[in-house]
Amino acid sequence: MIDPVVAGILGSVLVVVLILLGMPIAFLMMFVGFIGIWTLTSLEAALPVVAKTVYEVAANYPYTIIPLFILMGGFAGSAGITKELYETFDKWFRRLPGGLGVATIAACAGFAAVSGSSVAGAAAMGNIALPEMKRFHYHPRLATGIVAAGGTLAFLIPPSLGFVVFGMLTEQSIGKLLVAGILPGLLLSCAYIAVIIGQVKLNPSLAPATSGNVSLKEKIKALKGIWETVLVFFIVMGGIYLGYINPTEAGAIGAMALFVIVLLNRRLSWQGFFTSLLEMAKISVMVLFLVAGATVFSYFLALSTIPAVVSGWIAGLEVSRYIVLAIIIAIYFMLGCFLDAVSMMVLTLPVIFPVIVALQFNPIWFGVLAVLMMEAGLITPPVGLNVYTLAGVAKDVPMAEIFKGAAPFLFSIIIVAAILVIFPQTALYLPNLMGR
């Protein structure tokens, strides 16, 4: 019989080979996991594992949070809430250097508060903000880079699909993970704004000043465009934070609240309604299959004892645990060049999370750090989903230009990651105050 560790190594190598061959990650992980379990046990043991895992993932009640958070974003986008957010923040930030870009980041942060999908955020803001920035002669590289980076905020600012998947894979509190993302998400938004202002200060031709002053009265009047977002965010996150509702209930309440709001305002068409449902179904099925595949693969890795061996080996190294953490962060940064964020998470956490636990890092804190680093993968070449999404919106801007425009914002992600490492309470302060 083959040695379990050898089987685990061969299985991991096979996963890499199949990724390079272009096989969908959900199915290749399920396939390799099935073959591995079969090899280490028997066919009779392996077959029920696959069937049971797929069923349990699809039938698990807490996992309904995924379609609910996606549906919230779909309603918000279809009802024009994204456009109202942009128009509001445009009035408030217009006079700043790169004011339209600053307004775009603020609107992306607002949209992130009612949506768990970064790709949806990039697409929605691309259709709204890019024509405006083009009209005021913003450099296409800067304009597209701003929208690509702004879209990543939906992966960090709750309700976030990234935290939901992390919590599912590591059995951590999804509620605490969501709350933990609030302060880092706001910090990253401010860092993005600083990058925009800095670029425009150094090269004013990138973003010519916008003409026209907006009075304080107009600014205050414009705030009516954000009330839906603020209300839904406080209902969802306030309920979780105070312990009145769990994350799944919060998703249902948030989706229903948005649906009622846009219905009463007559801003949701039948086409928008069905588009939202279709998008919800597509993304939910993709994520649930990824989780099912990762779960089967995790069973195989557990049988191979590789996570325990790797954790024991690293724990025995005479180096600072922060050096190991730096290596893990570097691995995530490199993987982001080739894998989308959710795939990266399901592929790495079965091995990396036991190491984090063995090194006695706080799991909630690491969840925020991991999601933050996976955000970088959304705008790094050659596989940056937000960039590919924007390329479909801004057809006149080459994809290489969009990647170049997004590159300065990667420094913001690295700086915020460093702040999280140096000051862990940035992520842990709010979760530590939660009701339950």
C-alpha positions as CSV (number, residue, x, y, z in Angstrom):
1,M,0.0,0.0,0.0
2,I,1.3,3.5,-0.9
3,D,2.6,5.7,1.9
4,P,-0.1,8.3,2.8
5,V,2.4,11.2,2.7
6,V,3.6,10.2,-0.7
7,A,0.0,9.9,-1.9
8,G,-0.7,13.3,-0.6
9,I,2.3,14.8,-2.4
10,L,1.4,13.1,-5.7
11,G,-2.2,14.3,-5.3
12,S,-1.0,17.9,-4.8
13,V,1.2,17.7,-7.8
14,L,-1.7,16.3,-9.9
15,V,-3.8,19.2,-8.8
16,V,-1.2,21.7,-10.1
17,V,-0.9,19.8,-13.4
18,L,-4.7,19.7,-13.9
19,I,-4.9,23.5,-13.1
20,L,-2.2,24.2,-15.8
21,L,-4.2,22.0,-18.2
22,G,-7.3,24.2,-17.7
23,M,-9.6,21.8,-15.8
24,P,-12.2,23.6,-13.6
25,I,-10.8,23.8,-10.0
26,A,-14.0,22.6,-8.4
27,F,-14.1,19.3,-10.4
28,L,-10.3,18.7,-10.4
29,M,-10.2,18.9,-6.5
30,M,-13.2,16.6,-6.3
31,F,-11.6,14.2,-8.8
32,V,-8.1,14.2,-7.1
33,G,-9.7,13.9,-3.7
34,F,-11.8,10.9,-4.8
35,I,-8.8,9.1,-6.4
36,G,-6.8,9.8,-3.3
37,I,-9.4,8.5,-0.9
38,W,-9.8,5.4,-3.1
39,T,-6.1,4.9,-3.1
40,L,-5.7,5.2,0.7
41,T,-8.9,3.3,1.6
42,S,-11.2,1.6,-1.0
43,L,-13.6,2.4,-3.8
44,E,-16.5,1.5,-1.5
45,A,-15.3,4.2,1.0
46,A,-14.6,6.8,-1.7
47,L,-17.9,6.8,-3.6
48,P,-20.1,7.7,-0.6
49,V,-17.8,10.5,0.4
50,V,-18.3,12.4,-2.9
51,A,-22.0,11.8,-3.0
52,K,-22.5,12.8,0.6
53,T,-20.3,15.9,0.4
54,V,-22.0,17.3,-2.6
55,Y,-25.4,16.7,-1.0
56,E,-24.5,18.1,2.4
57,V,-22.9,21.3,0.9
58,A,-26.0,22.0,-1.2
59,A,-28.4,21.1,1.7
60,N,-26.6,22.9,4.5
61,Y,-28.9,25.6,5.8
62,P,-26.2,28.2,6.8
63,Y,-24.8,28.1,3.3
64,T,-28.0,29.8,2.0
65,I,-26.2,33.0,3.1
66,I,-24.3,32.9,-0.2
67,P,-27.2,33.4,-2.6
68,L,-28.8,35.8,-0.2
69,F,-25.8,38.2,-0.1
70,I,-25.4,37.9,-3.9
71,L,-29.1,38.7,-4.4
72,M,-28.7,41.8,-2.3
73,G,-26.1,43.1,-4.7
74,G,-28.3,42.1,-7.7
75,F,-31.2,44.1,-6.4
76,A,-29.0,47.1,-5.6
77,G,-27.4,47.1,-9.0
78,S,-30.7,46.5,-11.0
79,A,-32.5,49.2,-9.1
80,G,-29.9,51.9,-9.7
81,I,-28.7,52.3,-6.1
82,T,-25.1,52.2,-7.4
83,K,-25.8,55.2,-9.7
84,E,-27.3,57.2,-6.8
85,L,-24.3,56.4,-4.6
86,Y,-22.0,57.7,-7.3
87,E,-23.9,60.9,-7.9
88,T,-24.0,61.6,-4.1
89,F,-20.3,61.1,-3.5
90,D,-19.5,63.0,-6.7
91,K,-21.1,66.1,-5.2
92,W,-19.2,65.7,-2.0
93,F,-15.8,65.0,-3.4
94,R,-15.8,66.8,-6.7
95,R,-13.4,69.5,-5.7
96,L,-10.7,67.1,-4.5
97,P,-7.8,66.2,-6.8
98,G,-9.1,63.3,-8.8
99,G,-12.6,64.0,-7.3
100,L,-14.5,61.7,-9.6
101,G,-12.1,58.9,-8.8
102,V,-12.5,59.5,-5.1
103,A,-16.3,59.5,-5.6
104,T,-15.9,56.2,-7.4
105,I,-14.0,54.6,-4.5
106,A,-16.6,55.9,-2.1
107,A,-19.4,54.6,-4.2
108,C,-17.7,51.2,-4.5
109,A,-17.4,51.0,-0.7
110,G,-21.1,51.9,-0.5
111,F,-22.1,49.2,-3.0
112,A,-19.9,46.7,-1.1
113,A,-22.0,47.3,1.9
114,V,-25.0,45.7,0.1
115,S,-23.2,43.2,-2.1
116,G,-20.8,40.3,-1.7
117,S,-19.5,40.2,-5.2
118,S,-16.5,42.2,-6.3
119,V,-17.1,41.4,-10.0
120,A,-20.6,42.8,-9.7
121,G,-19.2,45.9,-8.1
122,A,-16.6,46.4,-10.9
123,A,-19.2,45.9,-13.6
124,A,-21.8,48.2,-12.0
125,M,-19.3,51.0,-11.3
126,G,-17.7,50.6,-14.7
127,N,-20.9,51.3,-16.5
128,I,-21.6,54.4,-14.4
129,A,-18.2,56.0,-13.5
130,L,-16.1,55.3,-16.6
131,P,-18.3,57.4,-19.0
132,E,-18.2,60.3,-16.5
133,M,-14.4,60.2,-16.0
134,K,-14.0,59.9,-19.8
135,R,-16.3,63.0,-20.2
136,F,-14.0,65.0,-18.0
137,H,-10.9,63.7,-19.8
138,Y,-9.5,61.4,-17.1
139,H,-6.6,59.3,-18.4
140,P,-8.1,55.9,-19.3
141,R,-5.4,54.1,-17.4
142,L,-6.3,55.9,-14.2
143,A,-10.0,55.7,-14.7
144,T,-10.1,51.9,-15.3
145,G,-7.5,51.3,-12.5
146,I,-9.7,53.1,-10.0
147,V,-12.8,51.1,-10.9
148,A,-10.9,47.8,-11.0
149,A,-9.4,48.4,-7.5
150,G,-12.7,49.8,-6.1
151,G,-14.5,46.7,-7.1
152,T,-12.2,44.6,-4.8
153,L,-13.8,46.3,-1.8
154,A,-16.8,44.1,-2.1
155,F,-14.6,41.1,-1.1
156,L,-13.6,42.8,2.1
157,I,-16.4,45.1,3.3
158,P,-19.3,43.0,4.6
159,P,-21.5,41.4,3.5
160,S,-18.5,39.6,1.9
161,L,-18.5,36.4,-0.1
162,G,-14.9,35.9,0.9
163,F,-15.6,35.8,4.6
164,V,-18.5,33.4,4.1
165,V,-16.3,30.9,2.2
166,F,-13.5,31.3,4.7
167,G,-15.8,30.6,7.6
168,M,-17.3,27.6,5.8
169,L,-13.9,26.1,5.1
170,T,-12.4,26.7,8.5
171,E,-15.5,26.4,10.7
172,Q,-15.0,29.9,12.1
173,S,-17.8,32.3,13.1
174,I,-19.0,33.9,9.9
175,G,-20.6,36.7,11.9
176,K,-17.3,37.6,13.6
177,L,-15.5,37.4,10.3
178,L,-18.0,39.8,8.6
179,V,-17.7,42.3,11.5
180,A,-13.9,42.0,11.5
181,G,-13.9,43.2,7.9
182,I,-15.5,46.6,8.6
183,L,-12.5,48.6,9.9
184,P,-10.0,47.1,7.5
185,G,-12.4,47.7,4.6
186,L,-12.8,51.4,5.5
187,L,-9.0,51.6,6.0
188,L,-8.4,50.2,2.5
189,S,-10.9,52.6,1.0
190,C,-9.0,55.5,2.5
191,A,-5.7,54.0,1.2
192,Y,-7.2,53.8,-2.3
193,I,-8.3,57.4,-2.1
194,A,-4.8,58.5,-0.9
195,V,-3.3,56.7,-4.0
196,I,-5.7,58.6,-6.3
197,I,-5.0,62.0,-4.8
198,G,-1.2,61.3,-4.7
199,Q,-1.2,60.3,-8.4
200,V,-3.1,63.4,-9.4
201,K,-1.0,65.7,-7.3
202,L,2.2,64.3,-9.0
203,N,0.6,64.4,-12.5
204,P,-2.4,66.7,-12.7
205,S,-2.9,65.9,-16.4
206,L,-4.2,62.4,-15.3
207,A,-7.4,64.0,-13.9
208,P,-8.2,67.5,-15.0
209,A,-10.1,69.5,-12.3
210,T,-13.9,69.3,-12.5
211,S,-15.6,72.5,-13.0
212,G,-18.5,73.9,-10.9
213,N,-18.9,74.3,-7.2
214,V,-21.5,72.4,-5.2
215,S,-23.2,74.3,-2.3
216,L,-23.5,72.8,1.1
217,K,-27.3,72.7,0.6
218,E,-26.9,70.6,-2.6
219,K,-24.5,68.3,-0.8
220,I,-26.9,67.7,2.1
221,K,-29.8,67.2,-0.3
222,A,-27.7,64.6,-2.2
223,L,-27.4,62.4,0.9
224,K,-30.9,61.1,0.1
225,G,-29.2,58.9,-2.5
226,I,-27.4,56.8,0.2
227,W,-30.2,56.1,2.7
228,E,-31.1,52.7,1.3
229,T,-27.5,51.5,1.5
230,V,-27.0,52.9,5.0
231,L,-30.3,51.4,6.2
232,V,-29.7,47.9,4.8
233,F,-26.1,47.9,6.0
234,F,-27.1,48.8,9.6
235,I,-29.9,46.2,9.5
236,V,-27.6,43.4,8.4
237,M,-24.4,44.2,10.2
238,G,-26.1,45.9,13.2
239,G,-28.2,42.8,13.8
240,I,-25.2,40.5,13.5
241,Y,-23.0,42.7,15.7
242,L,-25.6,43.1,18.5
243,G,-26.3,39.3,18.4
244,Y,-30.0,39.7,17.5
245,I,-29.7,37.7,14.2
246,N,-27.2,35.2,12.8
247,P,-25.5,35.8,9.4
248,T,-28.0,33.6,7.5
249,E,-31.0,35.5,8.9
250,A,-29.2,38.7,8.2
251,G,-28.8,37.8,4.6
252,A,-32.5,37.0,4.3
253,I,-33.5,40.2,6.1
254,G,-31.1,42.3,4.0
255,A,-32.3,40.8,0.7
256,M,-36.0,41.2,1.7
257,A,-35.4,44.8,2.9
258,L,-33.7,45.8,-0.4
259,F,-36.5,44.0,-2.4
260,V,-39.2,45.9,-0.5
261,I,-37.4,49.3,-0.9
262,V,-36.9,49.0,-4.6
263,L,-40.4,47.6,-5.1
264,L,-42.0,50.4,-3.2
265,N,-40.0,52.9,-5.2
266,R,-40.9,51.2,-8.4
267,R,-37.3,50.9,-9.5
268,L,-37.0,47.2,-10.1
269,S,-38.2,45.9,-13.5
270,W,-39.1,42.4,-14.3
271,Q,-35.9,42.1,-16.4
272,G,-33.8,43.4,-13.5
273,F,-35.5,41.0,-11.1
274,F,-34.9,37.9,-13.3
275,T,-31.3,39.1,-14.0
276,S,-30.6,39.3,-10.3
277,L,-32.0,35.8,-9.8
278,L,-30.0,34.4,-12.6
279,E,-26.8,36.0,-11.3
280,M,-27.5,34.6,-7.9
281,A,-28.0,31.1,-9.2
282,K,-24.8,31.2,-11.3
283,I,-22.5,32.5,-8.6
284,S,-24.0,30.3,-5.9
285,V,-23.7,27.1,-7.8
286,M,-20.0,28.0,-8.7
287,V,-19.1,28.7,-5.1
288,L,-20.9,25.7,-3.7
289,F,-19.2,23.3,-6.1
290,L,-15.9,24.9,-5.2
291,V,-16.6,24.3,-1.5
292,A,-17.7,20.7,-2.2
293,G,-14.6,20.0,-4.2
294,A,-12.4,21.5,-1.5
295,T,-14.1,19.4,1.2
296,V,-13.5,16.1,-0.7
297,F,-9.9,17.2,-1.3
298,S,-9.6,18.0,2.4
299,Y,-10.7,14.5,3.4
300,F,-8.0,13.1,1.2
301,L,-5.4,15.5,2.7
302,A,-6.5,14.5,6.2
303,L,-6.0,10.8,5.3
304,S,-2.6,11.6,3.9
305,T,-1.6,13.4,7.1
306,I,0.1,16.1,5.1
307,P,-1.5,19.1,7.0
308,A,-0.3,17.6,10.3
309,V,3.1,16.8,9.0
310,V,3.5,20.4,7.5
311,S,2.2,22.0,10.7
312,G,4.5,19.9,12.9
313,W,7.5,20.7,10.6
314,I,6.9,24.4,10.6
315,A,6.2,24.5,14.3
316,G,9.6,22.9,14.8
317,L,11.4,25.5,12.8
318,E,13.6,27.8,14.8
319,V,12.3,30.9,13.1
320,S,9.8,33.6,14.1
321,R,6.2,32.8,13.3
322,Y,6.1,36.1,11.5
323,I,8.6,34.9,9.0
324,V,6.3,31.9,8.3
325,L,3.4,34.4,8.0
326,A,5.3,36.5,5.5
327,I,6.0,33.4,3.4
328,I,2.3,32.5,3.4
329,I,1.4,36.1,2.4
330,A,3.9,35.9,-0.4
331,I,2.4,32.6,-1.6
332,Y,-1.1,34.2,-1.7
333,F,0.3,37.1,-3.6
334,M,1.9,34.9,-6.2
335,L,-1.1,32.6,-6.5
336,G,-3.3,35.6,-7.1
337,C,-1.6,36.0,-10.4
338,F,-3.1,32.7,-11.6
339,L,-6.2,31.9,-9.6
340,D,-9.4,33.7,-8.7
341,A,-9.9,34.5,-5.0
342,V,-12.4,31.8,-4.1
343,S,-10.4,29.1,-5.9
344,M,-7.3,30.2,-4.1
345,M,-9.0,30.0,-0.8
346,V,-10.5,26.5,-1.3
347,L,-7.2,25.2,-2.7
348,T,-4.9,26.5,0.1
349,L,-6.8,26.6,3.3
350,P,-6.8,22.8,4.0
351,V,-3.0,23.0,4.3
352,I,-2.4,26.6,5.4
353,F,-5.1,27.0,8.1
354,P,-3.7,24.2,10.4
355,V,-0.3,25.9,10.2
356,I,-1.9,29.2,11.3
357,V,-3.6,27.5,14.2
358,A,-0.3,25.7,15.2
359,L,1.5,29.1,15.2
360,Q,-1.2,30.4,17.5
361,F,-2.4,33.2,15.3
362,N,-6.0,34.4,15.8
363,P,-8.1,32.6,13.1
364,I,-10.5,35.6,12.7
365,W,-7.6,38.0,12.3
366,F,-6.0,35.6,9.7
367,G,-9.3,35.4,7.9
368,V,-9.2,39.2,7.3
369,L,-5.6,39.1,6.3
370,A,-6.2,36.2,3.9
371,V,-9.2,37.8,2.3
372,L,-7.2,41.1,1.9
373,M,-4.4,39.3,0.1
374,M,-6.8,37.5,-2.1
375,E,-8.3,40.9,-3.1
376,A,-4.9,41.6,-4.7
377,G,-5.5,38.6,-7.1
378,L,-8.6,40.4,-8.5
379,I,-6.3,43.0,-10.1
380,T,-3.0,41.2,-10.7
381,P,-2.1,39.8,-14.2
382,P,-2.6,37.5,-15.9
383,V,-5.8,36.4,-14.1
384,G,-7.5,39.5,-12.6
385,L,-11.3,38.9,-12.7
386,N,-12.0,42.6,-12.1
387,V,-9.7,43.6,-14.9
388,Y,-11.3,41.1,-17.3
389,T,-14.8,42.4,-16.3
390,L,-13.8,46.0,-17.0
391,A,-12.2,45.0,-20.3
392,G,-15.7,44.0,-21.4
393,V,-17.1,47.4,-20.3
394,A,-14.3,49.7,-21.5
395,K,-13.8,48.1,-24.9
396,D,-11.6,50.9,-26.1
397,V,-9.0,50.5,-23.3
398,P,-6.4,47.7,-23.8
399,M,-6.3,45.1,-20.9
400,A,-2.6,45.8,-20.3
401,E,-3.5,49.5,-19.7
402,I,-6.1,48.4,-17.1
403,F,-3.6,46.2,-15.3
404,K,-1.1,49.1,-15.3
405,G,-3.8,51.5,-13.9
406,A,-4.6,49.0,-11.1
407,A,-1.0,48.4,-10.1
408,P,-0.5,51.4,-7.8
409,F,-3.5,50.2,-5.7
410,L,-1.6,47.0,-4.9
411,F,0.7,49.0,-2.7
412,S,-2.4,50.1,-0.7
413,I,-3.3,46.4,-0.1
414,I,0.3,45.7,1.0
415,I,0.3,48.7,3.4
416,V,-3.1,47.7,4.9
417,A,-1.8,44.1,5.3
418,A,1.3,45.4,7.2
419,I,-1.0,47.5,9.4
420,L,-3.1,44.4,10.2
421,V,0.1,42.5,11.2
422,I,1.5,45.3,13.3
423,F,-1.9,46.2,14.9
424,P,-4.1,43.1,14.9
425,Q,-6.8,45.0,16.8
426,T,-7.6,46.8,13.6
427,A,-9.5,43.6,12.7
428,L,-10.3,42.2,16.1
429,Y,-11.6,45.2,18.0
430,L,-15.2,45.0,16.8
431,P,-15.5,41.2,16.9
432,N,-14.3,41.2,20.5
433,L,-17.2,43.5,21.4
434,M,-19.9,41.4,19.8
435,G,-22.9,40.3,21.6
436,R,-22.4,36.6,20.7
